[in-house]
Amino acid sequence: MRAIQFTQYGEPSVLEAVEFPLPAPGAGEVLVRVAGTTFNQVDATIRAGYLASVFPMELPHVPGIDVSGTVVAVGEGVAPDLVGGNVVAFLPPTSSGASAEYAIVSAELLAAAPASIPLADAATLASSGLTAWQAVIEQADVRAGQRVLVNGAGGGVGGFAVQLAARAGATVIATASPRSRDAVVSDGASQVIDYTSTPVVEALTEPVDAVLNFVRTTPAETAALVALVAPGGVFVSTTTPGEPAGGVRTVAVFARSDATQLTRLAELVDAGELRVDVSERHSLDDLAAVHTMAEAGKLRGKVVLTPTSRS
């Protein structure tokens, strides 16, 4: 099978196409014929070596933490009726990933893929959808009537977060660049702050009940965001942890795989209550180029990558 891997940490050019024997699933595992994977910023951070101490892994490594596809074989202890099923999963960053024609996946991570969208696009639900769910629903407990600021709404996680918060009945204020404005409004934002022209702390005139932060911020910027939250509210961040202040709870979110939550996200997609926004589609052979575009700030939302052939 064909896969993309890196044998050393470094620039996007370390990503290279290779041929592997088709792997066999072990106990508790399945073999998935990959329909799609995605680019996530953490993929680039891992590839560059910045998280080597956090996610120690053996090199060479096949990246890709999101996978959607079809189960073609199962290992010992796995129900054989999974074969032929279309699935989606969020893979551990240290395991061999989905930037390949086939991927080995722990059966306990699997959720049925939504049937109403292309199977490749379902990969966008995995890490980004779960991160948004765990930030909005699990940690912030967003409810009807609240005011919620989503900082970084133009990203893959931010888009899902806007939708989930709006679906809960909150008034959503979102930060986004002009190129993401239309998508963010479609996601349900009532107000969009163009952070390229106006600092969010200057644009907000009233406190909010929750800030959901999905962009890297300096300690000073983080403190300013926490200060926007009304007493009793919450600051949730996937990047820079905040310090509790003025009765504001602060939470750092590190997304985890959760098949039950992923199943619920897929159900919302099929019910027409959650939109999957794919900004670009590329062949897996373009993975190095996609990493380069990301470093240049040229990507918006979710980018889906698909294998170009089958073995």
WORARA-V845959 format. One record per pair of residues at least 24 apart in sequence whose ideal C-beta (glycine too) atoms are under 8 Angstrom apart, sorted by the first residue. I is the first residue (numbers start at 0). GAP is how many residues later the second one is. D is the distance in whole Angstrom. If there is no record, write none. Layout:
<<I	GAP	D> <I	GAP	D>>
This chain:
<<0	99	6> <0	100	4> <0	101	5> <0	310	5> <1	98	7> <1	99	5> <1	282	8> <1	305	7> <1	306	8> <1	307	6> <1	309	7> <2	59	5> <2	96	6> <2	97	3> <2	98	7> <3	58	7> <3	59	7> <3	60	8> <3	95	4> <3	96	7> <3	280	6> <3	281	8> <3	283	5> <3	284	8> <4	55	5> <4	56	6> <4	57	5> <4	58	8> <4	94	8> <5	41	6> <5	53	7> <5	54	6> <5	55	6> <5	57	7> <6	52	6> <6	53	4> <7	51	6> <8	38	7> <8	39	6> <8	40	3> <8	43	7> <8	50	8> <9	37	8> <9	38	7> <9	39	7> <10	37	8> <11	32	8> <11	35	7> <11	276	4> <11	277	8> <11	279	4> <11	280	5> <11	283	7> <12	275	6> <13	33	7> <14	32	7> <14	48	8> <14	272	5> <14	273	4> <14	276	7> <15	272	8> <16	268	6> <17	42	8> <19	80	7> <21	80	6> <21	289	7> <22	79	7> <22	81	5> <23	49	7> <23	51	8> <24	48	6> <24	49	6> <24	50	4> <24	53	7> <24	79	6> <25	49	5> <25	50	7> <25	78	8> <26	48	5> <26	49	4> <26	50	5> <27	47	6> <27	48	8> <27	49	5> <27	50	6> <27	78	6> <27	79	6> <27	80	7> <28	45	8> <28	46	4> <28	49	7> <28	75	5> <28	76	7> <28	77	6> <28	78	6> <29	41	5> <29	43	7> <29	44	5> <29	45	7> <29	48	6> <29	52	6> <29	57	8> <29	74	8> <29	75	6> <29	77	5> <29	80	7> <30	40	7> <30	41	5> <30	42	4> <30	43	8> <30	71	6> <30	72	8> <30	73	6> <30	74	8> <31	35	6> <31	37	4> <31	38	7> <31	39	6> <31	40	7> <31	55	7> <31	57	8> <31	66	8> <31	70	7> <31	71	5> <31	72	8> <31	73	5> <32	36	5> <32	37	5> <32	38	8> <32	39	5> <32	68	7> <32	69	6> <32	277	7> <33	33	6> <33	34	8> <33	35	4> <33	64	5> <33	66	6> <33	67	6> <33	68	6> <33	69	5> <33	272	8> <33	273	6> <34	33	5> <34	34	4> <34	35	7> <34	51	8> <34	83	8> <34	84	4> <34	85	5> <34	87	8> <34	88	7> <34	271	7> <35	30	8> <35	31	8> <35	32	5> <35	33	7> <35	82	8> <35	83	7> <35	84	3> <35	85	7> <35	86	7> <35	87	4> <35	268	5> <35	269	7> <35	270	5> <36	27	4> <36	29	5> <36	30	6> <36	31	8> <36	60	7> <36	61	4> <36	62	6> <36	86	5> <36	247	8> <36	267	8> <36	268	5> <36	269	8> <37	26	8> <37	28	4> <37	85	5> <37	86	6> <37	88	8> <37	89	8> <37	90	8> <37	118	7> <37	264	6> <37	265	6> <37	266	6> <37	267	7> <38	248	8> <38	251	5> <38	252	7> <38	255	6> <38	260	7> <38	263	8> <38	264	4> <38	266	7> <39	25	6> <39	26	7> <39	87	6> <39	88	7> <39	116	7> <40	253	7> <41	51	7> <41	85	8> <42	248	7> <43	247	5> <43	250	6> <43	251	7> <45	47	6> <46	244	7> <50	42	8> <54	38	5> <54	39	5> <55	38	7> <56	36	8> <56	37	5> <60	35	7> <60	36	8> <61	34	5> <61	35	5> <61	36	8> <61	37	5> <61	38	6> <62	34	5> <62	36	5> <62	224	8> <63	27	7> <63	33	3> <63	34	4> <63	35	4> <63	36	7> <63	39	8> <63	241	8> <64	25	6> <64	26	5> <64	27	8> <64	28	6> <64	32	6> <64	33	7> <64	61	7> <64	62	5> <65	24	6> <65	25	7> <65	32	6> <65	57	4> <65	58	7> <65	59	8> <65	60	4> <65	61	5> <65	62	8> <66	24	6> <66	30	8> <66	31	4> <66	36	5> <66	38	6> <66	56	6> <66	59	7> <67	45	5> <67	51	6> <67	52	6> <67	53	8> <67	54	4> <67	55	4> <67	57	8> <67	58	8> <68	29	8> <68	34	7> <68	50	7> <69	49	7> <70	39	8> <71	30	8> <73	33	7> <74	32	8> <77	29	5> <78	28	8> <81	25	7> <81	28	7> <84	27	7> <85	26	7> <85	27	4> <85	29	8> <85	33	5> <85	36	8> <86	24	7> <86	25	6> <86	26	6> <87	24	8> <87	25	5> <87	26	8> <87	34	5> <87	35	6> <87	37	6> <87	38	6> <87	174	6> <87	178	7> <88	37	6> <88	168	7> <88	170	8> <88	173	7> <89	36	4> <89	37	5> <89	40	6> <89	165	7> <89	167	4> <89	168	8> <89	172	7> <90	35	8> <90	166	8> <91	165	7> <97	25	7> <98	185	6> <98	188	6> <98	206	7> <99	184	8> <99	207	7> <100	206	5> <100	208	7> <100	209	6> <100	210	6> <101	209	8> <107	151	7> <108	148	5> <108	150	6> <109	149	6> <110	148	5> <110	149	8> <110	151	4> <110	152	4> <110	154	8> <110	155	6> <111	151	6> <111	154	6> <112	153	6> <113	152	4> <113	153	8> <113	155	4> <113	156	5> <113	162	8> <114	155	6> <115	153	6> <115	154	5> <115	156	8> <116	152	6> <116	159	6> <119	161	8> <119	184	5> <119	186	5> <120	155	5> <120	157	5> <120	183	6> <121	144	7> <121	147	8> <121	154	8> <122	181	6> <123	32	7> <123	152	5> <123	153	8> <123	154	6> <123	178	4> <123	180	7> <124	137	7> <124	140	5> <124	141	6> <124	144	7> <124	151	7> <125	136	7> <126	128	6> <127	28	4> <127	29	5> <127	31	8> <127	32	6> <127	174	6> <128	31	5> <128	133	7> <128	136	4> <128	145	8> <129	125	5> <129	126	7> <129	127	7> <129	128	6> <129	131	6> <129	132	6> <129	135	7> <130	26	5> <130	29	8> <130	107	6> <130	122	7> <130	124	4> <131	25	5> <131	26	8> <131	28	4> <131	29	4> <131	31	8> <131	32	6> <132	27	8> <132	31	6> <132	128	5> <132	131	8> <132	132	6> <133	119	6> <133	121	6> <133	122	7> <133	124	8> <133	127	7> <134	26	6> <134	77	5> <134	79	8> <134	101	5> <134	103	7> <134	118	5> <135	25	5> <135	28	4> <135	29	5> <135	32	7> <135	76	7> <136	27	6> <136	31	8> <138	95	7> <138	97	5> <138	112	5> <138	114	6> <139	25	8> <139	70	5> <139	72	6> <139	94	5> <139	96	5> <139	111	8> <140	93	8> <141	26	5> <141	28	5> <141	67	8> <141	68	6> <142	25	6> <142	26	7> <142	27	7> <143	24	6> <143	25	3> <143	26	7> <144	24	6> <144	25	7> <144	26	8> <145	24	5> <145	25	7> <145	62	8> <145	63	4> <145	64	7> <146	24	5> <146	26	7> <146	59	7> <146	60	8> <146	61	4> <146	62	5> <146	63	8> <147	24	5> <147	25	7> <147	60	6> <147	61	6> <147	62	5> <147	63	8> <147	64	7> <148	24	5> <148	25	8> <148	26	8> <148	51	7> <148	55	7> <148	59	5> <148	61	7> <148	62	5> <148	63	7> <148	76	8> <148	79	7> <149	24	5> <149	25	7> <149	39	7> <149	62	5> <149	64	7> <150	24	5> <150	49	7> <150	60	6> <150	61	7> <150	62	5> <150	63	6> <150	64	6> <150	66	8> <150	74	7> <151	61	7> <151	62	4> <151	63	4> <152	27	7> <152	31	5> <152	34	7> <152	36	6> <152	39	8> <152	61	8> <153	25	7> <153	26	3> <153	29	7> <153	30	6> <153	146	6> <153	147	7> <154	59	6> <154	60	8> <154	145	8> <154	146	7> <155	145	6> <155	146	4> <156	57	5> <156	81	7> <157	26	8> <157	54	8> <157	56	5> <158	24	7> <158	25	7> <158	28	5> <158	118	5> <158	142	6> <158	143	8> <159	114	7> <160	51	5> <160	53	7> <161	25	4> <161	26	6> <161	27	5> <162	24	5> <162	25	6> <162	111	6> <162	112	6> <163	110	8> <164	47	7> <166	101	8> <166	106	6> <166	107	8> <169	39	8> <169	40	8> <172	31	7> <172	35	7> <174	25	5> <174	40	8> <178	121	6> <179	120	5> <179	121	7> <182	94	6> <182	96	8> <182	117	8> <182	118	6> <185	89	7> <185	91	8> <186	88	7> <186	90	8> <199	25	7> <199	28	8> <200	24	7> <200	26	8> <200	27	7> <203	24	6> <206	26	7> <207	25	7> <208	24	5> <208	25	8> <209	24	5> <209	25	7> <209	26	7> <210	24	5> <210	25	7> <211	24	5> <211	25	8> <212	24	4> <212	25	7> <212	26	6> <212	27	7> <212	29	8> <213	24	5> <213	25	7> <214	24	6> <215	24	6> <225	24	6> <275	26	8> <276	24	5> <276	25	6> <277	24	6> <277	25	8> <277	26	5> <278	24	6> <279	24	7> <280	24	8> <280	25	7> <281	24	8> <282	24	8> <282	25	5> <283	24	7>>
